[in-house]
Amino acid sequence: MTRPDKRIDIKITYQCNKNCKFCGKGNQRLLTPDKSTSEIKKILTESAQEGYREVVFTGGEPTLRENILNLVSFSKKLG
């Protein structure tokens, strides 16, 4: 069953290259490790099997992950 009205938000990192005083993440970037690539791919695969067709990579600054394009490509292949 597809869920066109639902999306999955995945916090893939809390790392950030800024230090904004108003950041809602606070010390998360210091305390929370990044999800592993295999963990993210597992979440994506399970979500696709459940019918989710949209994904938002979030956290701190997701584009700081070296493999962000790989994760986007993997997501696209899942549909």
N, C-alpha and C positions, 0 to 999 in steps of 0.2 A: 504494500500500500504506500503510495507516495504521499508526502505531506508538504505540498507546495507552500503552505502558510507557516511552516515551522522551519527553524534553522537551528543549527548547533553552534554555540559559541565555545571556542576552546582557548583557554589561557595557556599559550605555548611557552611563554617566558614572562618574567617580571622585570627583566633587565631593561634599562633605559639609559639613553645618553644625555638625559636632562636631569635636573635636580629641582623640579618645580615645587615651591612651597605649598601650593594648593593641591598637589597630587593626592588623589584618593587612595592610592596604593601604599602610601607611607613607606614603612620599612620592608614591605613584602619583597622587594628586589634583593634585600640583604638576607632575608630569612627563608625564602622559598626557592628551591632549586627548579631549574627548567624541566619540563617534561621531556622524556627521551623521544627520539624520532620514532622508535618502535611503539611506544605508548601512544603517541599522537596518531600514528597510522592505524593502530588497533581501534581507537576511538572513532576515527573516520570510517573505517570499514564497518564497524558495528552500527554506526549512525546511518550509513547508506543502506544497510540491510534492513533497517527499521523504517526506511522510506524518506529520510531527510535528504533534501536536495540543495540546501544552502549551508555554507559554513562561514563563520567569521573567526579569523585568527586574532586573538586579543591577548591582553596581559599588560605588560609594560609597553615596549615597542617591538612588535613581532618581526619587523623587518631587520632587526639586529641579528636574527638567527641566520647563520650561514646557509642553511638549507631551506629557507623559506620558499624559494621557487620550486624546489623538489616537492615540498608539501602541497603547494598549490597545484602542481602538475598531477600529483597522486590523487588529490581531491577531484580534479577534473576528470580523470580516468574512471573514478568511481561513479561519476554522474552527478 
